[in-house]
Amino acid sequence: MMETKIEVPSQVRELVAMSVDNIEKALALFFDAATKSIAPSSPESIALLKRVIAVKMDYARKLALASDFSEATALQFAYCRSQVEITTDLIRIVSDSGG
């Protein structure tokens, strides 16, 4: 079976990388402000939200650089696995807080 290459101009890949960087910076500022405005009883929830965003940004950055379909598929699998781990942690946080 011949591998299907993902043909994307380098300018488009660079634009995606810059956009992801800008989104990460904006979200970091957002979380800093949000963390200062909420009760200190939920640092674990904020940390989990930050992790969710970090995983999504990492996935977007790596997917923008994928050169073939098998690499993109492997990235999707890794992303899904991380979502299961995050969901497991969320269930633990909610059950530990009695909610």
N, CA, C and O atoms as a MOPAC input file, in Angstrom:
PM7 MOZYME 1SCF
protein

 N      0.84400 1    -1.18600 1     0.00000 1
 C      0.00000 1     0.00000 1     0.00000 1
 C      0.88300 1     1.24100 1     0.00000 1
 O      1.80100 1     1.35600 1     0.81200 1
 N      0.61200 1     2.14300 1    -0.88700 1
 C      1.39800 1     3.36300 1    -0.99000 1
 C      0.90300 1     4.39600 1     0.02000 1
 O     -0.30000 1     4.61000 1     0.16900 1
 N      1.84600 1     5.03000 1     0.70700 1
 C      1.49000 1     6.02300 1     1.72200 1
 C      1.05700 1     7.32500 1     1.05200 1
 O      1.69800 1     7.79900 1     0.11400 1
 N     -0.02800 1     7.88800 1     1.54600 1
 C     -0.54800 1     9.13800 1     1.01200 1
 C      0.12400 1    10.30100 1     1.71800 1
 O      0.00100 1    10.46200 1     2.93300 1
 N      0.83000 1    11.10500 1     0.95200 1
 C      1.48500 1    12.29400 1     1.50300 1
 C      0.45900 1    13.39400 1     1.69300 1
 O     -0.50600 1    13.50500 1     0.93700 1
 N      0.68300 1    14.20400 1     2.71500 1
 C     -0.17300 1    15.35600 1     2.94600 1
 C      0.53400 1    16.56200 1     2.36400 1
 O      1.53200 1    17.03300 1     2.90800 1
 N      0.01200 1    17.05600 1     1.25800 1
 C      0.62200 1    18.18500 1     0.55900 1
 C      0.02900 1    19.49200 1     1.06300 1
 O     -1.09400 1    19.85000 1     0.70600 1
 N      0.78400 1    20.20400 1     1.89300 1
 C      0.35100 1    21.48800 1     2.42700 1
 C      1.51400 1    22.45400 1     2.27200 1
 O      2.62200 1    22.15300 1     2.71600 1
 N      1.28800 1    23.61000 1     1.65200 1
 C      2.38400 1    24.57700 1     1.48100 1
 C      2.99800 1    24.97900 1     2.82000 1
 O      2.29800 1    25.09200 1     3.82700 1
 N      4.29700 1    25.19200 1     2.82100 1
 C      4.99700 1    25.53700 1     4.06300 1
 C      4.45300 1    26.82300 1     4.67800 1
 O      4.45400 1    26.97100 1     5.90000 1
 N      3.98200 1    27.76800 1     3.83200 1
 C      3.42300 1    29.01300 1     4.36500 1
 C      2.16900 1    28.73900 1     5.20800 1
 O      1.93600 1    29.40000 1     6.22100 1
 N      1.38400 1    27.77600 1     4.78600 1
 C      0.17200 1    27.42600 1     5.52900 1
 C      0.55000 1    26.76500 1     6.84800 1
 O     -0.03500 1    27.06900 1     7.88700 1
 N      1.52800 1    25.86200 1     6.80800 1
 C      1.98800 1    25.21500 1     8.03900 1
 C      2.53700 1    26.25000 1     9.01900 1
 O      2.27500 1    26.16400 1    10.21800 1
 N      3.29100 1    27.22300 1     8.52200 1
 C      3.84800 1    28.28300 1     9.37400 1
 C      2.73600 1    29.14000 1     9.97800 1
 O      2.80700 1    29.52100 1    11.14600 1
 N      1.72000 1    29.43700 1     9.18900 1
 C      0.58200 1    30.21900 1     9.68900 1
 C     -0.12800 1    29.47300 1    10.82000 1
 O     -0.49400 1    30.07000 1    11.83200 1
 N     -0.31500 1    28.17300 1    10.64000 1
 C     -0.93900 1    27.36800 1    11.68800 1
 C     -0.08200 1    27.39800 1    12.95400 1
 O     -0.60600 1    27.58100 1    14.05300 1
 N      1.22700 1    27.22100 1    12.80600 1
 C      2.12600 1    27.22200 1    13.96500 1
 C      2.05600 1    28.56200 1    14.70300 1
 O      1.99000 1    28.58900 1    15.93200 1
 N      2.07200 1    29.66400 1    13.96500 1
 C      1.98200 1    30.98800 1    14.59500 1
 C      0.63300 1    31.17000 1    15.28500 1
 O      0.56700 1    31.72900 1    16.38000 1
 N     -0.43100 1    30.70800 1    14.65800 1
 C     -1.76400 1    30.83400 1    15.24600 1
 C     -1.86700 1    30.03600 1    16.54100 1
 O     -2.43100 1    30.51900 1    17.52300 1
 N     -1.33000 1    28.82800 1    16.54900 1
 C     -1.35800 1    28.01200 1    17.75700 1
 C     -0.56000 1    28.70100 1    18.86200 1
 O     -0.99300 1    28.72700 1    20.01400 1
 N      0.59300 1    29.25300 1    18.52400 1
 C      1.40300 1    29.98800 1    19.51500 1
 C      0.60500 1    31.15100 1    20.11000 1
 O      0.60500 1    31.35700 1    21.32300 1
 N     -0.07300 1    31.90700 1    19.24200 1
 C     -0.86900 1    33.05200 1    19.71400 1
 C     -2.02900 1    32.61200 1    20.59600 1
 O     -2.32800 1    33.26000 1    21.59900 1
 N     -2.67500 1    31.52500 1    20.23300 1
 C     -3.77900 1    31.00400 1    21.04100 1
 C     -3.25900 1    30.57900 1    22.41000 1
 O     -3.89100 1    30.85500 1    23.43000 1
 N     -2.10700 1    29.90600 1    22.43400 1
 C     -1.52700 1    29.48100 1    23.71400 1
 C     -1.22100 1    30.67700 1    24.60800 1
 O     -1.49200 1    30.64100 1    25.80800 1
 N     -0.66100 1    31.72900 1    24.03300 1
 C     -0.34000 1    32.93400 1    24.81700 1
 C     -1.61600 1    33.56900 1    25.37200 1
 O     -1.66800 1    33.95900 1    26.53900 1
 N     -2.63200 1    33.66700 1    24.53200 1
 C     -3.90300 1    34.26200 1    24.97400 1
 C     -4.54000 1    33.43000 1    26.08200 1
 O     -5.04200 1    33.98200 1    27.06100 1
 N     -4.52200 1    32.11900 1    25.93800 1
 C     -5.10900 1    31.25900 1    26.95500 1
 C     -4.32200 1    31.29800 1    28.25900 1
 O     -4.90900 1    31.20100 1    29.33600 1
 N     -3.00800 1    31.43800 1    28.17800 1
 C     -2.20100 1    31.57400 1    29.39300 1
 C     -2.61700 1    32.82500 1    30.16000 1
 O     -2.76200 1    32.79000 1    31.38200 1
 N     -2.80600 1    33.91900 1    29.44900 1
 C     -3.27100 1    35.15800 1    30.08800 1
 C     -4.66200 1    34.97300 1    30.68100 1
 O     -4.93700 1    35.42400 1    31.79300 1
 N     -5.53000 1    34.30900 1    29.93700 1
 C     -6.88400 1    34.04700 1    30.40600 1
 C     -6.86500 1    33.23600 1    31.70500 1
 O     -7.54100 1    33.58800 1    32.67200 1
 N     -6.08500 1    32.14700 1    31.72200 1
 C     -6.04500 1    31.30300 1    32.91300 1
 C     -5.41200 1    32.01800 1    34.09800 1
 O     -5.81700 1    31.79300 1    35.23900 1
 N     -4.43600 1    32.86600 1    33.85100 1
 C     -3.86000 1    33.65600 1    34.95200 1
 C     -4.93100 1    34.54400 1    35.57600 1
 O     -5.05400 1    34.60900 1    36.79900 1
 N     -5.70300 1    35.22500 1    34.73500 1
 C     -6.76800 1    36.09800 1    35.23300 1
 C     -7.86200 1    35.28500 1    35.91800 1
 O     -8.34700 1    35.67000 1    36.98200 1
 N     -8.25200 1    34.16500 1    35.31700 1
 C     -9.30900 1    33.33000 1    35.89000 1
 C     -8.88600 1    32.75900 1    37.23600 1
 O     -9.68200 1    32.71000 1    38.17400 1
 N     -7.64300 1    32.33000 1    37.33000 1
 C     -7.14600 1    31.74300 1    38.56800 1
 C     -7.18500 1    32.75400 1    39.70700 1
 O     -7.45700 1    32.39100 1    40.85100 1
 N     -6.91500 1    34.01600 1    39.40100 1
 C     -6.93100 1    35.06300 1    40.42500 1
 C     -8.35100 1    35.40800 1    40.87100 1
 O     -8.54600 1    35.94000 1    41.96300 1
 N     -9.34000 1    35.10800 1    40.03300 1
 C    -10.70500 1    35.53600 1    40.34600 1
 C    -11.58000 1    34.45000 1    40.96800 1
 O    -12.70800 1    34.73000 1    41.37600 1
 N    -11.08100 1    33.21400 1    41.04700 1
 C    -11.92100 1    32.14500 1    41.61200 1
 C    -11.43100 1    31.74300 1    42.99400 1
 O    -10.33100 1    32.09600 1    43.42000 1
 N    -12.27100 1    31.00500 1    43.66400 1
 C    -11.92800 1    30.52300 1    45.00600 1
 C    -10.73300 1    29.57000 1    44.91000 1
 O    -10.63100 1    28.79800 1    43.95700 1
 N     -9.84500 1    29.62200 1    45.88000 1
 C     -8.66200 1    28.76200 1    45.84700 1
 C     -8.97200 1    27.28500 1    46.06400 1
 O     -8.05200 1    26.47000 1    46.14100 1
 N    -10.24700 1    26.92800 1    46.16500 1
 C    -10.62900 1    25.53600 1    46.42800 1
 C    -10.57700 1    24.65200 1    45.17900 1
 O    -10.79500 1    23.44300 1    45.27100 1
 N    -10.29500 1    25.23600 1    44.02400 1
 C    -10.33300 1    24.41800 1    42.81000 1
 C     -9.05400 1    24.48500 1    41.97300 1
 O     -9.13600 1    24.55700 1    40.74700 1
 N     -7.87400 1    24.46200 1    42.60200 1
 C     -6.64900 1    24.50600 1    41.80000 1
 C     -6.48300 1    23.27600 1    40.91800 1
 O     -5.91100 1    23.35800 1    39.83000 1
 N     -6.98800 1    22.12800 1    41.39100 1
 C     -6.87800 1    20.90700 1    40.60300 1
 C     -7.73000 1    21.00200 1    39.32900 1
 O     -7.33300 1    20.50500 1    38.27500 1
 N     -8.89100 1    21.63700 1    39.43400 1
 C     -9.75500 1    21.81500 1    38.25900 1
 C     -9.10300 1    22.74800 1    37.24600 1
 O     -9.13900 1    22.48300 1    36.04400 1
 N     -8.50600 1    23.84200 1    37.72400 1
 C     -7.80900 1    24.77000 1    36.81600 1
 C     -6.63400 1    24.06900 1    36.15100 1
 O     -6.40500 1    24.24100 1    34.95300 1
 N     -5.89000 1    23.28400 1    36.91700 1
 C     -4.75300 1    22.54800 1    36.34800 1
 C     -5.22400 1    21.58400 1    35.26600 1
 O     -4.56100 1    21.41900 1    34.24200 1
 N     -6.36900 1    20.94900 1    35.49400 1
 C     -6.90600 1    20.02200 1    34.49900 1
 C     -7.33800 1    20.77200 1    33.24100 1
 O     -7.09400 1    20.30100 1    32.13000 1
 N     -7.97100 1    21.92500 1    33.39700 1
 C     -8.35700 1    22.73300 1    32.23100 1
 C     -7.12600 1    23.16300 1    31.43800 1
 O     -7.13300 1    23.13000 1    30.20700 1
 N     -6.07900 1    23.56200 1    32.14000 1
 C     -4.84000 1    23.93900 1    31.45500 1
 C     -4.27400 1    22.74900 1    30.68400 1
 O     -3.77600 1    22.90200 1    29.56900 1
 N     -4.35500 1    21.58200 1    31.27900 1
 C     -3.86400 1    20.37400 1    30.61000 1
 C     -4.68700 1    20.06900 1    29.36200 1
 O     -4.12700 1    19.69400 1    28.33100 1
 N     -6.00100 1    20.22300 1    29.44100 1
 C     -6.86400 1    20.00000 1    28.28000 1
 C     -6.43100 1    20.90300 1    27.12600 1
 O     -6.28500 1    20.44900 1    25.99100 1
 N     -6.22900 1    22.18000 1    27.42700 1
 C     -5.81700 1    23.14000 1    26.39700 1
 C     -4.43300 1    22.79100 1    25.85300 1
 O     -4.21600 1    22.83500 1    24.64200 1
 N     -3.50200 1    22.44800 1    26.73000 1
 C     -2.13500 1    22.11500 1    26.30000 1
 C     -2.13600 1    20.91100 1    25.35400 1
 O     -1.41600 1    20.89400 1    24.35500 1
 N     -2.95100 1    19.90800 1    25.68100 1
 C     -3.03100 1    18.71800 1    24.83000 1
 C     -3.60100 1    19.07600 1    23.46100 1
 O     -3.10900 1    18.59800 1    22.43800 1
 N     -4.62300 1    19.90500 1    23.43700 1
 C     -5.23300 1    20.31200 1    22.16200 1
 C     -4.24200 1    21.13000 1    21.31500 1
 O     -4.14500 1    20.93000 1    20.10400 1
 N     -3.51800 1    22.04000 1    21.95200 1
 C     -2.55900 1    22.87100 1    21.22800 1
 C     -1.40200 1    22.01900 1    20.68200 1
 O     -0.94500 1    22.22400 1    19.55800 1
 N     -0.94100 1    21.06700 1    21.49200 1
 C      0.13500 1    20.17800 1    21.05800 1
 C     -0.31000 1    19.35300 1    19.85500 1
 O      0.43800 1    19.18100 1    18.89200 1
 N     -1.53500 1    18.84800 1    19.92600 1
 C     -2.08300 1    18.06400 1    18.82000 1
 C     -2.17500 1    18.90900 1    17.54400 1
 O     -1.78200 1    18.45800 1    16.46800 1
 N     -2.69300 1    20.12500 1    17.66900 1
 C     -2.82400 1    20.99800 1    16.49200 1
 C     -1.46400 1    21.30500 1    15.88600 1
 O     -1.29900 1    21.27800 1    14.66600 1
 N     -0.48500 1    21.60000 1    16.74800 1
 C      0.85900 1    21.92500 1    16.26200 1
 C      1.47700 1    20.72900 1    15.51800 1
 O      2.03100 1    20.88900 1    14.43100 1
 N      1.37700 1    19.54700 1    16.10400 1
 C      1.96000 1    18.35300 1    15.48200 1
 C      1.21200 1    17.96200 1    14.21300 1
 O      1.82900 1    17.54500 1    13.23200 1
 N     -0.11300 1    18.09300 1    14.22500 1
 C     -0.89500 1    17.74700 1    13.04100 1
 C     -0.54700 1    18.66900 1    11.87000 1
 O     -0.51600 1    18.23300 1    10.72000 1
 N     -0.28700 1    19.93800 1    12.16700 1
 C      0.08500 1    20.88500 1    11.11200 1
 C      1.40200 1    20.50300 1    10.44800 1
 O      1.65700 1    20.88700 1     9.30700 1
 N      2.23700 1    19.75000 1    11.15500 1
 C      3.52800 1    19.35000 1    10.60300 1
 C      3.52900 1    17.93700 1    10.04000 1
 O      4.52900 1    17.50300 1     9.46800 1
 N      2.42000 1    17.21000 1    10.19200 1
 C      2.35800 1    15.82600 1     9.71300 1
 C      2.60800 1    15.77200 1     8.21200 1
 O      2.10200 1    16.59100 1     7.44500 1
 N      3.40000 1    14.78600 1     7.81800 1
 C      3.76600 1    14.70700 1     6.40400 1
 C      3.00800 1    13.62800 1     5.63700 1
 O      2.98000 1    13.64400 1     4.40600 1
 N      2.39300 1    12.68900 1     6.36200 1
 C      1.62800 1    11.65900 1     5.66900 1
 C      0.45900 1    11.19600 1     6.52500 1
 O      0.34500 1    11.54200 1     7.70100 1
 N     -0.40200 1    10.40700 1     5.90200 1
 C     -1.63700 1     9.99100 1     6.55400 1
 C     -1.37900 1     9.11000 1     7.77500 1
 O     -2.09400 1     9.22000 1     8.77100 1
 N     -0.36300 1     8.23300 1     7.71400 1
 C     -0.10100 1     7.35700 1     8.85600 1
 C      0.37700 1     8.16700 1    10.06000 1
 O      0.03900 1     7.83300 1    11.19600 1
 N      1.15000 1     9.21300 1     9.83500 1
 C      1.58700 1    10.08400 1    10.93000 1
 C      0.39000 1    10.81700 1    11.53100 1
 O      0.27900 1    10.92300 1    12.75300 1
 N     -0.50000 1    11.32100 1    10.68500 1
 C     -1.69700 1    12.01000 1    11.15900 1
 C     -2.58900 1    11.05700 1    11.95500 1
 O     -3.17200 1    11.44800 1    12.96600 1
 N     -2.69400 1     9.81800 1    11.50400 1
 C     -3.49300 1     8.81800 1    12.20600 1
 C     -2.89500 1     8.50400 1    13.57800 1
 O     -3.62500 1     8.38300 1    14.56200 1
 N     -1.57200 1     8.37200 1    13.64400 1
 C     -0.89600 1     8.11000 1    14.91900 1
 C     -1.11000 1     9.28300 1    15.88200 1
 O     -1.31600 1     9.07800 1    17.07800 1
 N     -1.06100 1    10.49400 1    15.36100 1
 C     -1.30100 1    11.67600 1    16.19500 1
 C     -2.72800 1    11.68200 1    16.73600 1
 O     -2.95400 1    12.01800 1    17.89800 1
 N     -3.68500 1    11.31200 1    15.89500 1
 C     -5.08200 1    11.25100 1    16.32900 1
 C     -5.25900 1    10.20400 1    17.42200 1
 O     -5.97000 1    10.43600 1    18.39900 1
 N     -4.61500 1     9.05300 1    17.25900 1
 C     -4.70000 1     7.99900 1    18.26600 1
 C     -4.12700 1     8.48800 1    19.60100 1
 O     -4.73800 1     8.28500 1    20.65000 1
 N     -2.96400 1     9.12900 1    19.56200 1
 C     -2.33800 1     9.65100 1    20.78700 1
 C     -3.22200 1    10.71500 1    21.43600 1
 O     -3.35300 1    10.76400 1    22.65900 1
 N     -3.82200 1    11.55700 1    20.61000 1
 C     -4.72200 1    12.59300 1    21.12500 1
 C     -5.92500 1    11.95300 1    21.83300 1
 O     -6.29500 1    12.37400 1    22.92900 1
 N     -6.52100 1    10.95900 1    21.21900 1
 C     -7.67300 1    10.27300 1    21.82800 1
 C     -7.27400 1     9.60800 1    23.14300 1
 O     -8.02700 1     9.64900 1    24.11500 1
 N     -6.10000 1     9.00000 1    23.17300 1
 C     -5.62500 1     8.36100 1    24.40200 1
 C     -5.47100 1     9.40100 1    25.51600 1
 O     -5.83600 1     9.14100 1    26.66200 1
 N     -4.93400 1    10.56800 1    25.18300 1
 C     -4.77400 1    11.61400 1    26.20500 1
 C     -6.13100 1    12.11300 1    26.68600 1
 O     -6.27400 1    12.46800 1    27.85600 1
 N     -7.12900 1    12.14600 1    25.80800 1
 C     -8.47200 1    12.56400 1    26.21200 1
 C     -9.08200 1    11.58000 1    27.20400 1
 O     -9.77900 1    11.98700 1    28.13400 1
 N     -8.82500 1    10.29100 1    27.01000 1
 C     -9.30700 1     9.28200 1    27.95000 1
 C     -8.63800 1     9.48900 1    29.31200 1
 O     -9.29900 1     9.41000 1    30.34800 1
 N     -7.33000 1     9.75500 1    29.30900 1
 C     -6.61300 1     9.99100 1    30.57000 1
 C     -7.16500 1    11.22500 1    31.28900 1
 O     -7.35600 1    11.20500 1    32.50500 1
 N     -7.41500 1    12.28000 1    30.54800 1
 C     -7.95100 1    13.50600 1    31.13500 1
 C     -9.35400 1    13.26400 1    31.69600 1
 O     -9.68200 1    13.74000 1    32.78200 1
 N    -10.16900 1    12.53300 1    30.96200 1
 C    -11.52500 1    12.23400 1    31.42500 1
 C    -11.47700 1    11.40700 1    32.71100 1
 O    -12.26400 1    11.63200 1    33.63100 1
 N    -10.55800 1    10.46000 1    32.76700 1
 C    -10.38200 1     9.65600 1    33.98000 1
 C    -10.01600 1    10.55500 1    35.16000 1
 O    -10.55500 1    10.39300 1    36.25500 1
 N     -9.10800 1    11.49200 1    34.94100 1
 C     -8.73100 1    12.42700 1    36.00100 1
 C     -9.90600 1    13.30700 1    36.41400 1
 O    -10.09100 1    13.58600 1    37.59900 1
 N    -10.69200 1    13.74100 1    35.44600 1
 C    -11.86000 1    14.57200 1    35.74500 1
 C    -12.86000 1    13.80500 1    36.61400 1
 O    -13.39500 1    14.34900 1    37.58100 1
 N    -13.10400 1    12.55700 1    36.26800 1
 C    -14.02300 1    11.72700 1    37.06100 1
 C    -13.49600 1    11.60200 1    38.49100 1
 O    -14.26900 1    11.67300 1    39.44700 1
 N    -12.18300 1    11.41500 1    38.64000 1
 C    -11.58800 1    11.30700 1    39.97400 1
 C    -11.76300 1    12.60900 1    40.75700 1
 O    -12.11300 1    12.58200 1    41.93700 1
 N    -11.52100 1    13.73700 1    40.11000 1
 C    -11.65300 1    15.04900 1    40.78200 1
 C    -13.08900 1    15.26400 1    41.24400 1
 O    -13.32600 1    15.68000 1    42.37800 1
 N    -14.03800 1    14.98000 1    40.36800 1
 C    -15.45300 1    15.18200 1    40.70100 1
 C    -15.86900 1    14.24800 1    41.82900 1
 O    -16.56400 1    14.66600 1    42.75500 1
 N    -15.45200 1    12.99700 1    41.75900 1
 C    -15.85800 1    12.05300 1    42.82300 1
 C    -15.15800 1    12.36300 1    44.14100 1
 O    -15.74400 1    12.15300 1    45.20400 1
 N    -13.91700 1    12.85700 1    44.10200 1
 C    -13.20800 1    13.23700 1    45.32400 1
 C    -13.85100 1    14.45600 1    45.99500 1
 O    -13.81500 1    14.59100 1    47.21800 1
 N    -14.44600 1    15.35100 1    45.16800 1
 C    -15.04800 1    16.55400 1    45.73600 1
 C    -16.48700 1    16.31000 1    46.17500 1
 O    -17.14900 1    17.21500 1    46.68300 1
 N    -16.96200 1    15.09600 1    45.98000 1
 C    -18.32200 1    14.76800 1    46.40700 1
 C    -19.37400 1    15.23400 1    45.43300 1
 O    -20.56800 1    15.15500 1    45.72500 1
 N    -18.93900 1    15.73600 1    44.24100 1
 C    -19.89900 1    16.26100 1    43.27800 1
 C    -20.24400 1    15.22800 1    42.29300 1
 O    -21.04400 1    15.47800 1    41.39200 1

